Amino acid sequence: MLVLGIESSCDETGVALVQTQQQGVPLLLSHGLHSQIAMHQAYGGVVPELASRDHIRRVVPLARQVLHDSGKAMVDVDVVAYTKGPGLAGALLVGAGVACALGAALGKPVLGVHHLEGHLLSPFLSADPPEFPFVALLVSGGHTQLMRVDGVGRYEILGETIDDAAGEAFDKSAKLMGLGYPGGPALSKLAEQGQTDAFKLPRPLLHSGNLDFSFAGLKTAVLTQSQRLGADLEARKADLAASTQAAIVEVLVKKSLAALDQTGMKRLVVAGGVGANRHLREQLNAQCAKRKVRVHYPELHLCTDNGAMIAMAAAMRLQAGQQEATRTYAFDVKPRWPLDMLSQSA
């Protein structure tokens, strides 16, 4: 079965083609991705209307490219999958509309996919795919969650952020330091030149006794420190970036280890854009090696939003019998869609 996946939840347009297999995980045949970073840089953040318009321009050419690269034709596609939510409403509508139009034109079924489930299952696209069950640390731009994953569609949230997510902490802190967009990668790059213990910054909820996260207080502490530095901020910016990154990473690592202890599991999956952070990977690898815990990540180029993760999630749901594709081509999107509500709204 060939699954064409379309991702358009925010500022990346992604299309991919995945082939299911009788045994093992589905196989990625080809994928294409267009990032809107350059377009949004002038505004210091994502402009939803511009994002939607750009998705319209990019999605069909990307689909043609993916099919050409795989040696397949549109008529070979068995299921068209798309990101149903969460995300920007207008951007989601572009991918959903194109997917359902393709499905109707071809007489093929369509399947709406949860964006976060796509991230969660993206490590199955790697050269070292995980096995169920595992603990998952999902760290994307707007979400930070720890989950117990027993199989496709079998997710239990162990802890989540009560305010800002880790990605938001990176981005907002970077903005406070006057760094460019996107802020998270800019802060991480600058942090490589600084001292991680230069400033004493809080580690919110580190000793809370639960697996929830909170990063709003850290952002406030970065603001306060920036104001105290005043004219000296430029000279100390690398140190402040390194200290900020160290605070975020320490919380993520220690909460992940606590989740492993709580569940008794020996396998950790890290997914989402922040999962590409080099310092986070180094710390997790080191700590998990001491505990003989296997850690799995998506390939670096598949950490951000992409069509491959949407096609993979759809294929795995279909293989597991968790969901059936439909030939009902009226569609809606879910800009707000908690992952624990997935089974109730497929």
C-alpha positions in Angstrom: 0.0 0.0 0.0 1.3 3.4 -1.0 0.5 6.3 1.3 1.0 9.9 0.2 1.4 12.3 3.2 0.9 16.0 3.2 2.0 18.3 6.0 1.0 22.0 6.2 0.4 22.8 9.9 2.6 25.8 10.2 5.6 27.1 8.2 6.9 24.0 6.4 5.2 22.3 3.4 6.0 18.7 3.3 5.0 15.8 1.0 6.2 12.2 1.2 5.5 8.7 -0.1 5.6 5.7 2.2 5.2 2.0 1.2 3.7 -0.4 3.8 5.3 -3.8 4.2 4.0 -7.2 5.3 6.5 -7.2 8.1 8.3 -4.4 9.8 7.9 -0.7 9.7 6.7 1.1 6.5 9.4 2.2 4.0 10.0 5.8 3.1 10.3 6.0 -0.7 10.8 9.8 -1.2 10.0 13.1 0.4 10.1 16.8 -0.3 10.1 19.8 2.0 9.9 23.6 1.6 10.7 25.8 4.6 9.2 29.3 4.9 11.9 30.5 7.3 13.3 33.0 4.8 9.9 34.5 4.1 9.0 35.0 7.8 12.4 36.3 8.9 11.4 39.9 8.0 8.5 39.7 10.5 10.3 38.0 13.3 7.9 35.1 13.4 5.3 33.2 11.4 2.6 35.2 9.7 -0.4 32.8 9.4 -1.9 34.3 6.2 1.5 34.3 4.4 2.1 30.8 5.5 -1.2 29.6 4.1 -0.6 31.3 0.7 2.8 29.8 0.5 1.5 26.3 1.2 -0.9 26.8 -1.8 2.0 27.6 -4.1 4.2 24.7 -2.9 2.1 21.6 -2.2 1.3 20.5 -5.8 4.8 21.0 -7.2 6.2 19.1 -4.1 3.8 16.2 -4.7 4.9 16.0 -8.3 8.5 16.0 -7.3 8.0 13.2 -4.7 6.2 11.0 -7.2 8.8 11.6 -9.8 11.7 10.8 -7.4 10.0 7.6 -6.3 9.2 6.4 -9.9 5.5 6.3 -9.0 2.5 7.9 -10.6 -0.5 9.6 -8.8 -2.7 6.7 -9.8 -0.4 4.3 -7.9 -1.3 6.0 -4.6 -3.6 4.0 -2.4 -4.3 6.5 0.5 -3.8 10.2 0.7 -3.0 11.3 4.3 -2.8 14.9 5.6 -2.3 16.8 8.8 -5.7 17.4 10.4 -4.3 19.2 13.5 -3.1 20.8 15.6 -1.7 23.9 13.9 -2.7 27.1 12.1 -6.2 26.8 10.9 -5.6 28.4 7.4 -2.4 26.4 6.9 -4.1 23.1 7.9 -7.0 23.8 5.5 -4.6 24.0 2.5 -3.2 20.5 3.1 -6.6 19.0 4.0 -8.2 20.6 0.9 -5.5 19.3 -1.5 -5.5 15.8 0.0 -9.3 15.5 -0.1 -9.4 16.9 -3.7 -6.8 14.4 -4.8 -8.6 11.5 -3.1 -11.9 12.5 -4.7 -10.3 12.8 -8.2 -8.6 9.5 -7.9 -11.4 7.7 -6.1 -8.9 6.9 -3.3 -9.5 7.1 0.5 -8.1 9.8 2.7 -6.9 9.9 6.3 -6.5 12.8 8.7 -3.4 12.5 10.9 -2.5 14.0 14.2 0.5 16.3 13.8 2.0 15.2 17.2 1.5 11.6 16.5 3.5 12.2 13.3 6.4 13.5 15.5 6.0 10.8 18.0 6.4 8.0 15.3 9.0 9.8 13.3 11.9 7.9 14.8 10.6 4.8 13.0 11.9 6.5 9.9 15.4 6.3 11.2 18.1 3.7 10.5 17.7 2.6 14.1 13.9 2.4 14.7 12.6 1.8 18.2 10.4 -1.1 19.4 7.3 -0.8 21.5 6.9 -0.1 24.4 8.9 3.0 25.2 8.8 6.4 27.0 8.6 9.3 24.6 9.8 12.9 25.1 7.9 15.0 22.6 9.6 18.4 22.4 8.3 20.5 19.5 7.8 24.3 19.2 4.5 24.4 21.0 4.5 21.1 22.9 6.5 19.4 25.7 5.1 16.1 26.8 6.3 12.8 28.3 4.3 9.8 27.3 4.2 6.1 27.8 3.8 4.5 24.3 2.7 0.8 24.3 1.9 0.7 20.6 0.3 2.8 17.7 -2.6 4.7 19.2 -1.8 3.5 22.7 -0.5 6.6 24.4 -0.6 7.7 28.1 0.5 11.2 28.9 2.8 11.1 32.0 3.5 14.8 32.1 3.2 18.0 30.1 3.9 21.7 30.2 1.6 23.8 32.2 2.6 27.0 30.3 5.4 27.6 27.8 6.9 24.6 26.0 10.6 24.0 25.7 10.7 25.2 22.1 8.9 28.4 23.2 11.4 28.9 25.9 14.2 28.7 23.4 12.5 31.1 20.9 11.3 33.7 23.5 14.6 33.8 25.3 16.4 34.3 21.9 14.0 37.2 21.1 14.8 38.8 24.5 18.5 38.5 23.6 17.9 40.2 20.2 18.7 37.0 18.2 17.2 36.4 14.8 14.4 34.2 13.7 14.1 31.3 14.2 15.3 31.9 17.7 15.8 28.4 19.0 18.6 27.4 16.6 20.2 30.8 16.8 20.3 30.6 20.6 21.8 27.0 20.5 24.5 28.1 18.0 25.5 31.1 20.2 25.4 28.9 23.3 28.4 26.9 21.9 30.6 29.9 22.6 29.4 30.5 26.2 29.7 29.1 29.7 26.8 27.0 30.9 27.2 28.1 34.5 27.8 31.8 33.9 24.3 32.8 35.2 22.2 31.1 37.8 18.9 30.5 36.2 15.9 28.6 37.6 15.0 25.0 36.7 11.2 25.2 37.1 9.4 22.2 38.5 12.6 20.2 38.6 11.8 18.9 42.1 8.1 19.0 41.8 7.7 15.2 42.3 5.7 14.9 39.1 6.5 14.8 35.4 5.0 18.2 34.4 7.0 21.0 32.9 7.0 24.8 33.2 9.3 27.2 31.3 7.5 30.6 31.7 9.5 31.4 34.8 12.7 30.7 33.0 11.8 33.1 30.3 11.1 35.8 32.9 14.4 35.1 34.6 16.2 35.6 31.2 14.3 38.9 30.7 15.4 40.0 34.2 19.0 39.0 33.6 19.1 40.8 30.2 17.8 44.0 31.8 20.4 43.8 34.6 23.2 43.4 32.0 22.0 46.4 30.1 24.9 47.7 27.9 26.9 44.6 28.8 24.4 42.2 27.3 26.2 42.0 24.0 29.5 41.0 25.6 27.8 38.4 27.8 25.1 37.2 25.3 26.9 33.9 24.6 27.1 33.1 28.3 23.4 33.9 28.8 22.5 31.7 25.9 24.6 28.8 27.2 23.1 29.2 30.7 19.6 29.3 29.3 20.1 26.2 27.1 21.6 24.4 30.1 18.6 25.1 32.2 16.1 23.9 29.6 18.1 20.7 28.9 18.6 19.8 32.5 14.9 19.9 33.1 14.2 17.8 30.0 16.8 15.2 30.9 16.0 14.8 34.5 12.2 14.6 33.9 12.9 12.0 31.1 15.0 9.9 33.5 12.2 10.2 36.1 9.7 8.9 33.6 11.9 5.9 32.8 12.2 5.2 36.5 8.5 5.5 37.0 7.6 3.2 34.2 10.5 0.8 34.5 11.2 1.0 30.8 14.6 0.8 29.2 13.9 2.6 25.9 13.5 6.4 25.3 12.3 8.0 22.1 12.9 11.8 21.6 10.9 13.5 18.9 10.1 17.1 17.7 12.2 20.0 16.6 14.0 20.5 19.9 15.1 16.9 19.6 17.7 18.1 17.1 19.4 20.1 19.8 23.0 18.8 20.1 23.4 19.6 23.8 20.2 17.8 24.6 21.3 14.7 22.7 24.7 14.7 24.3 23.2 14.9 27.8 20.5 12.3 27.2 23.0 9.9 25.5 25.4 10.2 28.4 22.8 9.7 31.2 20.9 6.9 29.4 24.1 5.0 28.7 24.8 4.9 32.5 21.4 3.3 33.0 21.7 1.0 30.0 18.7 2.7 28.3 18.4 2.8 24.5 17.7 6.3 23.1 16.1 6.8 19.6 15.9 10.0 17.6 14.5 10.9 14.2 17.1 11.7 11.6 18.2 15.3 12.0 16.5 16.4 8.7 13.2 14.9 9.9 13.1 16.5 13.3 11.2 19.5 12.1 7.7 19.3 10.5 7.7 17.1 7.4 5.5 15.0 5.2 7.4 11.8 5.9 6.2 11.7 9.5 2.6 12.2 8.4 2.8 9.5 5.8 4.5 7.2 8.3 1.9 7.8 11.0 -0.9 7.1 8.6 0.7 3.9 7.3 1.4 2.6 10.8 -2.2 3.4 12.0 -3.6 1.5 8.9 -1.2 -1.4 9.5 -2.1 -1.6 13.2 -5.9 -1.5 12.4 -6.2 1.6 14.5 -8.0 3.6 11.9 -9.6 3.2 8.4 -9.2 5.6 5.6 -12.4 7.1 4.3 -13.9 8.1 0.9 -15.9 10.8 2.6 -14.2 13.9 1.2 -15.9 16.6 3.3 -13.2 17.7 5.7 -12.5 19.7 8.8 -9.4 20.6 10.7 -8.6 20.7 14.4 -6.3 23.7 15.2 -6.4 22.6 18.9 -6.3 18.8 19.3 -4.8 17.3 22.4 -3.0 14.0 21.7 -4.9 12.2 24.4 -8.1 13.0 22.5 -6.9 11.3 19.4 -8.9 8.1 19.8 -12.1 10.1 20.4 -11.8 12.2 17.2 -10.3 10.1 14.5 
